[in-house]
Amino acid sequence: MKYGEKAIKEAKLEVWRNPSPGKNYNVEIIFPEFTCLCPRSGYPDFATIRINYIPNKFVVELKSLKLYLNKYRQVHISHEEVTNKIYADLKKNIKPKFLEVIGDFNPRGNVKTTIKISSK
């Protein structure tokens, strides 16, 4: 197993203390090369994952987030389920004041899907 594959396999979301907990500021993260596998056909699905949040006590460590998102490369999971899972895992780990996750999936079979979940 190559070192990158090992890092992805062992990935866990890590958090850091919010450096400015008294401020309401927005963090926007865009992950344009997300992939997972269709649970029915096994074909790859490609998406841009957009994460917007207002931190409370914690922020997500970006390298751990990148590795966490790459874990889905070999997972058979629907667009709806993966977007909701990413949202739930982030909410559990960073407990933000506000969180929004958007899964903007590329068209396949002439069908485009965008999944959006937010805390407001």
N, CA, C and O atoms as a GROMACS GRO file, in nm:
protein
  480
    1MET      N    1   0.085  -0.118   0.000
    1MET     CA    2   0.000   0.000   0.000
    1MET      C    3   0.090   0.125   0.000
    1MET      O    4   0.184   0.134   0.080
    2LYS      N    5   0.062   0.217  -0.087
    2LYS     CA    6   0.139   0.340  -0.097
    2LYS      C    7   0.103   0.432   0.020
    2LYS      O    8  -0.003   0.418   0.081
    3TYR      N    9   0.193   0.528   0.052
    3TYR     CA   10   0.172   0.611   0.171
    3TYR      C   11   0.044   0.694   0.164
    3TYR      O   12  -0.021   0.716   0.266
    4GLY      N   13   0.006   0.740   0.044
    4GLY     CA   14  -0.119   0.817   0.030
    4GLY      C   15  -0.241   0.731   0.055
    4GLY      O   16  -0.337   0.775   0.119
    5GLU      N   17  -0.239   0.608   0.005
    5GLU     CA   18  -0.350   0.516   0.027
    5GLU      C   19  -0.364   0.484   0.176
    5GLU      O   20  -0.476   0.474   0.228
    6LYS      N   21  -0.251   0.466   0.242
    6LYS     CA   22  -0.254   0.438   0.386
    6LYS      C   23  -0.310   0.558   0.464
    6LYS      O   24  -0.390   0.540   0.556
    7ALA      N   25  -0.269   0.679   0.427
    7ALA     CA   26  -0.319   0.800   0.493
    7ALA      C   27  -0.470   0.814   0.475
    7ALA      O   28  -0.541   0.852   0.568
    8ILE      N   29  -0.519   0.784   0.354
    8ILE     CA   30  -0.664   0.792   0.328
    8ILE      C   31  -0.737   0.686   0.409
    8ILE      O   32  -0.840   0.715   0.470
    9LYS      N   33  -0.686   0.565   0.411
    9LYS     CA   34  -0.752   0.456   0.484
    9LYS      C   35  -0.764   0.487   0.633
    9LYS      O   36  -0.864   0.452   0.695
   10GLU      N   37  -0.663   0.552   0.690
   10GLU     CA   38  -0.660   0.581   0.833
   10GLU      C   39  -0.718   0.718   0.868
   10GLU      O   40  -0.715   0.757   0.985
   11ALA      N   41  -0.770   0.791   0.771
   11ALA     CA   42  -0.815   0.928   0.792
   11ALA      C   43  -0.928   0.939   0.894
   11ALA      O   44  -1.022   0.859   0.896
   12LYS      N   45  -0.916   1.040   0.978
   12LYS     CA   46  -1.019   1.077   1.076
   12LYS      C   47  -1.024   1.229   1.078
   12LYS      O   48  -0.921   1.296   1.068
   13LEU      N   49  -1.144   1.283   1.092
   13LEU     CA   50  -1.156   1.428   1.102
   13LEU      C   51  -1.088   1.477   1.230
   13LEU      O   52  -1.112   1.423   1.338
   14GLU      N   53  -1.006   1.577   1.215
   14GLU     CA   54  -0.940   1.638   1.330
   14GLU      C   55  -0.991   1.781   1.345
   14GLU      O   56  -1.029   1.845   1.247
   15VAL      N   57  -0.992   1.829   1.467
   15VAL     CA   58  -1.037   1.965   1.493
   15VAL      C   59  -0.928   2.043   1.564
   15VAL      O   60  -0.842   1.988   1.633
   16TRP      N   61  -0.934   2.174   1.544
   16TRP     CA   62  -0.846   2.267   1.615
   16TRP      C   63  -0.936   2.365   1.689
   16TRP      O   64  -1.051   2.387   1.651
   17ARG      N   65  -0.882   2.423   1.794
   17ARG     CA   66  -0.955   2.528   1.865
   17ARG      C   67  -0.974   2.648   1.772
   17ARG      O   68  -0.883   2.684   1.697
   18ASN      N   69  -1.091   2.706   1.777
   18ASN     CA   70  -1.121   2.826   1.700
   18ASN      C   71  -1.034   2.940   1.751
   18ASN      O   72  -1.039   2.973   1.870
   19PRO      N   73  -0.953   3.003   1.664
   19PRO     CA   74  -0.866   3.111   1.710
   19PRO      C   75  -0.940   3.240   1.744
   19PRO      O   76  -0.885   3.327   1.811
   20SER      N   77  -1.065   3.253   1.698
   20SER     CA   78  -1.145   3.373   1.725
   20SER      C   79  -1.287   3.334   1.764
   20SER      O   80  -1.381   3.363   1.690
   21PRO      N   81  -1.304   3.270   1.879
   21PRO     CA   82  -1.437   3.219   1.916
   21PRO      C   83  -1.541   3.328   1.940
   21PRO      O   84  -1.661   3.299   1.938
   22GLY      N   85  -1.501   3.450   1.964
   22GLY     CA   86  -1.596   3.558   1.989
   22GLY      C   87  -1.651   3.621   1.863
   22GLY      O   88  -1.737   3.709   1.872
   23LYS      N   89  -1.604   3.579   1.747
   23LYS     CA   90  -1.647   3.638   1.620
   23LYS      C   91  -1.732   3.539   1.541
   23LYS      O   92  -1.710   3.418   1.546
   24ASN      N   93  -1.830   3.592   1.470
   24ASN     CA   94  -1.909   3.510   1.378
   24ASN      C   95  -1.851   3.529   1.238
   24ASN      O   96  -1.885   3.625   1.169
   25TYR      N   97  -1.764   3.439   1.198
   25TYR     CA   98  -1.706   3.445   1.064
   25TYR      C   99  -1.738   3.316   0.990
   25TYR      O  100  -1.757   3.211   1.052
   26ASN      N  101  -1.742   3.326   0.859
   26ASN     CA  102  -1.778   3.213   0.775
   26ASN      C  103  -1.652   3.146   0.720
   26ASN      O  104  -1.559   3.214   0.675
   27VAL      N  105  -1.652   3.013   0.722
   27VAL     CA  106  -1.545   2.935   0.660
   27VAL      C  107  -1.608   2.864   0.540
   27VAL      O  108  -1.706   2.792   0.555
   28GLU      N  109  -1.550   2.884   0.423
   28GLU     CA  110  -1.599   2.819   0.302
   28GLU      C  111  -1.489   2.729   0.248
   28GLU      O  112  -1.377   2.775   0.224
   29ILE      N  113  -1.522   2.602   0.230
   29ILE     CA  114  -1.426   2.503   0.180
   29ILE      C  115  -1.487   2.442   0.054
   29ILE      O  116  -1.602   2.399   0.055
   30ILE      N  117  -1.409   2.437  -0.051
   30ILE     CA  118  -1.455   2.378  -0.177
   30ILE      C  119  -1.362   2.262  -0.211
   30ILE      O  120  -1.240   2.279  -0.218
   31PHE      N  121  -1.421   2.146  -0.233
   31PHE     CA  122  -1.346   2.025  -0.267
   31PHE      C  123  -1.394   1.981  -0.405
   31PHE      O  124  -1.493   1.908  -0.416
   32PRO      N  125  -1.323   2.024  -0.513
   32PRO     CA  126  -1.376   2.004  -0.649
   32PRO      C  127  -1.353   1.867  -0.710
   32PRO      O  128  -1.399   1.842  -0.821
   33GLU      N  129  -1.282   1.778  -0.641
   33GLU     CA  130  -1.251   1.648  -0.702
   33GLU      C  131  -1.304   1.532  -0.620
   33GLU      O  132  -1.236   1.430  -0.606
   34PHE      N  133  -1.424   1.546  -0.565
   34PHE     CA  134  -1.485   1.440  -0.485
   34PHE      C  135  -1.532   1.327  -0.575
   34PHE      O  136  -1.587   1.351  -0.683
   35THR      N  137  -1.510   1.204  -0.531
   35THR     CA  138  -1.562   1.088  -0.603
   35THR      C  139  -1.615   0.985  -0.505
   35THR      O  140  -1.565   0.970  -0.394
   36CYS      N  141  -1.716   0.914  -0.550
   36CYS     CA  142  -1.768   0.797  -0.480
   36CYS      C  143  -1.822   0.704  -0.589
   36CYS      O  144  -1.809   0.734  -0.708
   37LEU      N  145  -1.882   0.594  -0.549
   37LEU     CA  146  -1.933   0.498  -0.647
   37LEU      C  147  -2.084   0.484  -0.634
   37LEU      O  148  -2.138   0.484  -0.524
   38CYS      N  149  -2.152   0.474  -0.747
   38CYS     CA  150  -2.296   0.453  -0.748
   38CYS      C  151  -2.327   0.320  -0.680
   38CYS      O  152  -2.266   0.218  -0.714
   39PRO      N  153  -2.421   0.319  -0.585
   39PRO     CA  154  -2.452   0.194  -0.515
   39PRO      C  155  -2.523   0.091  -0.602
   39PRO      O  156  -2.527  -0.028  -0.568
   40ARG      N  157  -2.578   0.134  -0.712
   40ARG     CA  158  -2.650   0.041  -0.800
   40ARG      C  159  -2.562  -0.014  -0.912
   40ARG      O  160  -2.558  -0.134  -0.935
   41SER      N  161  -2.491   0.077  -0.981
   41SER     CA  162  -2.413   0.035  -1.098
   41SER      C  163  -2.265   0.015  -1.069
   41SER      O  164  -2.197  -0.061  -1.139
   42GLY      N  165  -2.215   0.081  -0.967
   42GLY     CA  166  -2.072   0.078  -0.940
   42GLY      C  167  -1.993   0.180  -1.020
   42GLY      O  168  -1.872   0.193  -1.002
   43TYR      N  169  -2.062   0.254  -1.109
   43TYR     CA  170  -1.995   0.358  -1.186
   43TYR      C  171  -1.951   0.471  -1.093
   43TYR      O  172  -2.015   0.496  -0.991
   44PRO      N  173  -1.842   0.539  -1.127
   44PRO     CA  174  -1.798   0.650  -1.042
   44PRO      C  175  -1.890   0.771  -1.057
   44PRO      O  176  -1.940   0.801  -1.166
   45ASP      N  177  -1.909   0.839  -0.947
   45ASP     CA  178  -1.980   0.967  -0.945
   45ASP      C  179  -1.878   1.074  -0.906
   45ASP      O  180  -1.794   1.052  -0.819
   46PHE      N  181  -1.886   1.188  -0.971
   46PHE     CA  182  -1.793   1.298  -0.948
   46PHE      C  183  -1.872   1.419  -0.899
   46PHE      O  184  -1.982   1.446  -0.948
   47ALA      N  185  -1.816   1.492  -0.804
   47ALA     CA  186  -1.887   1.607  -0.750
   47ALA      C  187  -1.791   1.711  -0.697
   47ALA      O  188  -1.673   1.685  -0.675
   48THR      N  189  -1.845   1.829  -0.678
   48THR     CA  190  -1.780   1.933  -0.600
   48THR      C  191  -1.855   1.938  -0.468
   48THR      O  192  -1.977   1.955  -0.466
   49ILE      N  193  -1.782   1.923  -0.358
   49ILE     CA  194  -1.842   1.932  -0.226
   49ILE      C  195  -1.810   2.071  -0.173
   49ILE      O  196  -1.694   2.111  -0.167
   50ARG      N  197  -1.915   2.144  -0.136
   50ARG     CA  198  -1.898   2.278  -0.078
   50ARG      C  199  -1.942   2.273   0.068
   50ARG      O  200  -2.050   2.225   0.101
   51ILE      N  201  -1.855   2.322   0.154
   51ILE     CA  202  -1.882   2.325   0.298
   51ILE      C  203  -1.872   2.470   0.344
   51ILE      O  204  -1.771   2.536   0.322
   52ASN      N  205  -1.978   2.518   0.406
   52ASN     CA  206  -1.980   2.651   0.465
   52ASN      C  207  -2.017   2.635   0.612
   52ASN      O  208  -2.114   2.567   0.644
   53TYR      N  209  -1.941   2.699   0.700
   53TYR     CA  210  -1.979   2.692   0.840
   53TYR      C  211  -1.931   2.815   0.917
   53TYR      O  212  -1.835   2.882   0.879
   54ILE      N  213  -2.002   2.842   1.026
   54ILE     CA  214  -1.961   2.944   1.122
   54ILE      C  215  -1.913   2.868   1.243
   54ILE      O  216  -1.992   2.802   1.310
   55PRO      N  217  -1.783   2.878   1.274
   55PRO     CA  218  -1.728   2.800   1.385
   55PRO      C  219  -1.783   2.844   1.521
   55PRO      O  220  -1.825   2.958   1.540
   56ASN      N  221  -1.782   2.750   1.612
   56ASN     CA  222  -1.812   2.778   1.751
   56ASN      C  223  -1.679   2.767   1.826
   56ASN      O  224  -1.599   2.861   1.825
   57LYS      N  225  -1.655   2.655   1.890
   57LYS     CA  226  -1.529   2.636   1.964
   57LYS      C  227  -1.419   2.574   1.879
   57LYS      O  228  -1.300   2.584   1.911
   58PHE      N  229  -1.460   2.508   1.768
   58PHE     CA  230  -1.362   2.433   1.689
   58PHE      C  231  -1.373   2.464   1.540
   58PHE      O  232  -1.477   2.506   1.491
   59VAL      N  233  -1.260   2.442   1.469
   59VAL     CA  234  -1.256   2.445   1.323
   59VAL      C  235  -1.201   2.311   1.278
   59VAL      O  236  -1.130   2.244   1.353
   60VAL      N  237  -1.234   2.272   1.156
   60VAL     CA  238  -1.184   2.145   1.103
   60VAL      C  239  -1.043   2.166   1.047
   60VAL      O  240  -1.015   2.266   0.981
   61GLU      N  241  -0.956   2.070   1.073
   61GLU     CA  242  -0.821   2.072   1.019
   61GLU      C  243  -0.830   2.028   0.872
   61GLU      O  244  -0.884   1.921   0.843
   62LEU      N  245  -0.777   2.109   0.782
   62LEU     CA  246  -0.802   2.090   0.639
   62LEU      C  247  -0.742   1.963   0.580
   62LEU      O  248  -0.807   1.898   0.497
   63LYS      N  249  -0.622   1.925   0.619
   63LYS     CA  250  -0.564   1.802   0.563
   63LYS      C  251  -0.647   1.681   0.605
   63LYS      O  252  -0.670   1.590   0.525
   64SER      N  253  -0.692   1.679   0.730
   64SER     CA  254  -0.774   1.566   0.775
   64SER      C  255  -0.906   1.562   0.698
   64SER      O  256  -0.958   1.454   0.668
   65LEU      N  257  -0.961   1.679   0.666
   65LEU     CA  258  -1.086   1.685   0.587
   65LEU      C  259  -1.061   1.631   0.447
   65LEU      O  260  -1.142   1.555   0.394
   66LYS      N  261  -0.951   1.670   0.386
   66LYS     CA  262  -0.917   1.622   0.251
   66LYS      C  263  -0.906   1.469   0.250
   66LYS      O  264  -0.962   1.403   0.162
   67LEU      N  265  -0.835   1.414   0.347
   67LEU     CA  266  -0.819   1.269   0.352
   67LEU      C  267  -0.952   1.200   0.382
   67LEU      O  268  -0.983   1.097   0.322
   68TYR      N  269  -1.032   1.257   0.472
   68TYR     CA  270  -1.165   1.204   0.504
   68TYR      C  271  -1.252   1.199   0.378
   68TYR      O  272  -1.315   1.097   0.350
   69LEU      N  273  -1.255   1.307   0.302
   69LEU     CA  274  -1.337   1.309   0.181
   69LEU      C  275  -1.287   1.210   0.076
   69LEU      O  276  -1.366   1.153   0.001
   70ASN      N  277  -1.156   1.189   0.071
   70ASN     CA  278  -1.101   1.092  -0.024
   70ASN      C  279  -1.135   0.948   0.013
   70ASN      O  280  -1.126   0.859  -0.072
   71LYS      N  281  -1.173   0.923   0.138
   71LYS     CA  282  -1.212   0.786   0.178
   71LYS      C  283  -1.333   0.736   0.099
   71LYS      O  284  -1.354   0.615   0.088
   72TYR      N  285  -1.412   0.826   0.046
   72TYR     CA  286  -1.534   0.787  -0.026
   72TYR      C  287  -1.506   0.738  -0.168
   72TYR      O  288  -1.598   0.692  -0.235
   73ARG      N  289  -1.382   0.746  -0.214
   73ARG     CA  290  -1.348   0.707  -0.352
   73ARG      C  291  -1.393   0.565  -0.386
   73ARG      O  292  -1.431   0.538  -0.500
   74GLN      N  293  -1.389   0.475  -0.290
   74GLN     CA  294  -1.422   0.335  -0.314
   74GLN      C  295  -1.549   0.291  -0.243
   74GLN      O  296  -1.573   0.172  -0.224
   75VAL      N  297  -1.632   0.388  -0.202
   75VAL     CA  298  -1.753   0.358  -0.128
   75VAL      C  299  -1.874   0.366  -0.221
   75VAL      O  300  -1.891   0.464  -0.293
   76HIS      N  301  -1.957   0.261  -0.219
   76HIS     CA  302  -2.082   0.261  -0.294
   76HIS      C  303  -2.186   0.333  -0.209
   76HIS      O  304  -2.231   0.280  -0.107
   77ILE      N  305  -2.224   0.455  -0.250
   77ILE     CA  306  -2.310   0.539  -0.168
   77ILE      C  307  -2.384   0.638  -0.259
   77ILE      O  308  -2.328   0.688  -0.356
   78SER      N  309  -2.508   0.666  -0.226
   78SER     CA  310  -2.588   0.757  -0.309
   78SER      C  311  -2.548   0.902  -0.282
   78SER      O  312  -2.485   0.934  -0.181
   79HIS      N  313  -2.585   0.989  -0.374
   79HIS     CA  314  -2.557   1.132  -0.360
   79HIS      C  315  -2.618   1.185  -0.230
   79HIS      O  316  -2.555   1.260  -0.156
   80GLU      N  317  -2.742   1.146  -0.206
   80GLU     CA  318  -2.813   1.194  -0.087
   80GLU      C  319  -2.747   1.146   0.042
   80GLU      O  320  -2.727   1.223   0.136
   81GLU      N  321  -2.713   1.018   0.045
   81GLU     CA  322  -2.655   0.961   0.166
   81GLU      C  323  -2.517   1.019   0.196
   81GLU      O  324  -2.487   1.051   0.311
   82VAL      N  325  -2.434   1.033   0.095
   82VAL     CA  326  -2.299   1.082   0.121
   82VAL      C  327  -2.300   1.228   0.165
   82VAL      O  328  -2.224   1.267   0.253
   83THR      N  329  -2.386   1.310   0.105
   83THR     CA  330  -2.395   1.450   0.145
   83THR      C  331  -2.443   1.460   0.290
   83THR      O  332  -2.388   1.538   0.368
   84ASN      N  333  -2.544   1.383   0.325
   84ASN     CA  334  -2.594   1.384   0.462
   84ASN      C  335  -2.493   1.328   0.562
   84ASN      O  336  -2.486   1.375   0.675
   85LYS      N  337  -2.413   1.230   0.521
   85LYS     CA  338  -2.311   1.173   0.609
   85LYS      C  339  -2.200   1.272   0.635
   85LYS      O  340  -2.154   1.286   0.749
   86ILE      N  341  -2.156   1.341   0.532
   86ILE     CA  342  -2.052   1.443   0.549
   86ILE      C  343  -2.103   1.550   0.646
   86ILE      O  344  -2.031   1.593   0.736
   87TYR      N  345  -2.227   1.594   0.625
   87TYR     CA  346  -2.288   1.693   0.714
   87TYR      C  347  -2.289   1.643   0.859
   87TYR      O  348  -2.246   1.715   0.950
   88ALA      N  349  -2.338   1.522   0.881
   88ALA     CA  350  -2.349   1.467   1.017
   88ALA      C  351  -2.213   1.453   1.084
   88ALA      O  352  -2.198   1.484   1.202
   89ASP      N  353  -2.113   1.408   1.009
   89ASP     CA  354  -1.979   1.390   1.066
   89ASP      C  355  -1.917   1.525   1.103
   89ASP      O  356  -1.854   1.537   1.209
   90LEU      N  357  -1.933   1.625   1.017
   90LEU     CA  358  -1.881   1.758   1.050
   90LEU      C  359  -1.953   1.818   1.170
   90LEU      O  360  -1.890   1.874   1.260
   91LYS      N  361  -2.085   1.806   1.170
   91LYS     CA  362  -2.163   1.862   1.281
   91LYS      C  363  -2.122   1.798   1.414
   91LYS      O  364  -2.107   1.868   1.515
   92LYS      N  365  -2.102   1.668   1.414
   92LYS     CA  366  -2.064   1.596   1.535
   92LYS      C  367  -1.924   1.638   1.584
   92LYS      O  368  -1.902   1.653   1.704
   93ASN      N  369  -1.832   1.658   1.491
   93ASN     CA  370  -1.693   1.685   1.528
   93ASN      C  371  -1.664   1.831   1.561
   93ASN      O  372  -1.590   1.859   1.655
   94ILE      N  373  -1.720   1.926   1.485
   94ILE     CA  374  -1.686   2.067   1.510
   94ILE      C  375  -1.796   2.145   1.579
   94ILE      O  376  -1.773   2.256   1.628
   95LYS      N  377  -1.917   2.089   1.584
   95LYS     CA  378  -2.030   2.154   1.654
   95LYS      C  379  -2.039   2.304   1.620
   95LYS      O  380  -2.032   2.388   1.710
   96PRO      N  381  -2.054   2.336   1.492
   96PRO     CA  382  -2.053   2.477   1.451
   96PRO      C  383  -2.183   2.549   1.486
   96PRO      O  384  -2.285   2.487   1.517
   97LYS      N  385  -2.176   2.682   1.481
   97LYS     CA  386  -2.297   2.763   1.500
   97LYS      C  387  -2.391   2.746   1.380
   97LYS      O  388  -2.513   2.749   1.395
   98PHE      N  389  -2.333   2.730   1.262
   98PHE     CA  390  -2.408   2.709   1.139
   98PHE      C  391  -2.325   2.616   1.050
   98PHE      O  392  -2.202   2.625   1.048
   99LEU      N  393  -2.394   2.528   0.977
   99LEU     CA  394  -2.326   2.438   0.885
   99LEU      C  395  -2.413   2.414   0.763
   99LEU      O  396  -2.534   2.392   0.774
  100GLU      N  397  -2.349   2.418   0.647
  100GLU     CA  398  -2.415   2.385   0.520
  100GLU      C  399  -2.319   2.300   0.439
  100GLU      O  400  -2.201   2.332   0.426
  101VAL      N  401  -2.371   2.191   0.385
  101VAL     CA  402  -2.292   2.105   0.295
  101VAL      C  403  -2.372   2.090   0.166
  101VAL      O  404  -2.491   2.058   0.168
  102ILE      N  405  -2.304   2.114   0.055
  102ILE     CA  406  -2.366   2.100  -0.077
  102ILE      C  407  -2.287   1.998  -0.157
  102ILE      O  408  -2.166   2.011  -0.174
  103GLY      N  409  -2.356   1.898  -0.206
  103GLY     CA  410  -2.296   1.801  -0.298
  103GLY      C  411  -2.345   1.834  -0.438
  103GLY      O  412  -2.461   1.808  -0.471
  104ASP      N  413  -2.259   1.890  -0.520
  104ASP     CA  414  -2.292   1.933  -0.656
  104ASP      C  415  -2.234   1.828  -0.752
  104ASP      O  416  -2.119   1.837  -0.793
  105PHE      N  417  -2.317   1.729  -0.786
  105PHE     CA  418  -2.271   1.614  -0.864
  105PHE      C  419  -2.276   1.641  -1.013
  105PHE      O  420  -2.369   1.703  -1.063
  106ASN      N  421  -2.172   1.594  -1.083
  106ASN     CA  422  -2.165   1.608  -1.228
  106ASN      C  423  -2.277   1.527  -1.294
  106ASN      O  424  -2.320   1.425  -1.240
  107PRO      N  425  -2.324   1.573  -1.410
  107PRO     CA  426  -2.427   1.497  -1.480
  107PRO      C  427  -2.378   1.358  -1.518
  107PRO      O  428  -2.263   1.338  -1.556
  108ARG      N  429  -2.471   1.262  -1.507
  108ARG     CA  430  -2.446   1.126  -1.556
  108ARG      C  431  -2.577   1.078  -1.615
  108ARG      O  432  -2.681   1.085  -1.549
  109GLY      N  433  -2.574   1.031  -1.738
  109GLY     CA  434  -2.698   0.991  -1.805
  109GLY      C  435  -2.790   1.109  -1.826
  109GLY      O  436  -2.913   1.094  -1.826
  110ASN      N  437  -2.731   1.228  -1.846
  110ASN     CA  438  -2.805   1.352  -1.871
  110ASN      C  439  -2.888   1.397  -1.750
  110ASN      O  440  -2.984   1.472  -1.766
  111VAL      N  441  -2.850   1.353  -1.630
  111VAL     CA  442  -2.918   1.394  -1.506
  111VAL      C  443  -2.815   1.455  -1.412
  111VAL      O  444  -2.711   1.395  -1.383
  112LYS      N  445  -2.845   1.576  -1.366
  112LYS     CA  446  -2.758   1.646  -1.271
  112LYS      C  447  -2.829   1.652  -1.136
  112LYS      O  448  -2.949   1.679  -1.129
  113THR      N  449  -2.753   1.627  -1.030
  113THR     CA  450  -2.808   1.628  -0.894
  113THR      C  451  -2.729   1.722  -0.806
  113THR      O  452  -2.606   1.721  -0.806
  114THR      N  453  -2.800   1.802  -0.730
  114THR     CA  454  -2.738   1.886  -0.626
  114THR      C  455  -2.812   1.860  -0.496
  114THR      O  456  -2.934   1.875  -0.490
  115ILE      N  457  -2.739   1.823  -0.395
  115ILE     CA  458  -2.796   1.794  -0.263
  115ILE      C  459  -2.746   1.902  -0.169
  115ILE      O  460  -2.627   1.931  -0.165
  116LYS      N  461  -2.837   1.963  -0.093
  116LYS     CA  462  -2.800   2.070   0.000
  116LYS      C  463  -2.864   2.043   0.134
  116LYS      O  464  -2.984   2.020   0.143
  117ILE      N  465  -2.783   2.047   0.240
  117ILE     CA  466  -2.835   2.032   0.374
  117ILE      C  467  -2.771   2.141   0.460
  117ILE      O  468  -2.651   2.165   0.452
  118SER      N  469  -2.853   2.204   0.542
  118SER     CA  470  -2.800   2.309   0.629
  118SER      C  471  -2.872   2.308   0.762
  118SER      O  472  -2.980   2.250   0.777
  119SER      N  473  -2.809   2.373   0.858
  119SER     CA  474  -2.864   2.376   0.993
  119SER      C  475  -2.969   2.485   1.011
  119SER      O  476  -3.030   2.493   1.118
  120LYS      N  477  -2.991   2.568   0.910
  120LYS     CA  478  -3.095   2.673   0.919
  120LYS      C  479  -3.198   2.653   0.812
  120LYS      O  480  -3.293   2.730   0.803
   0.00000   0.00000   0.00000
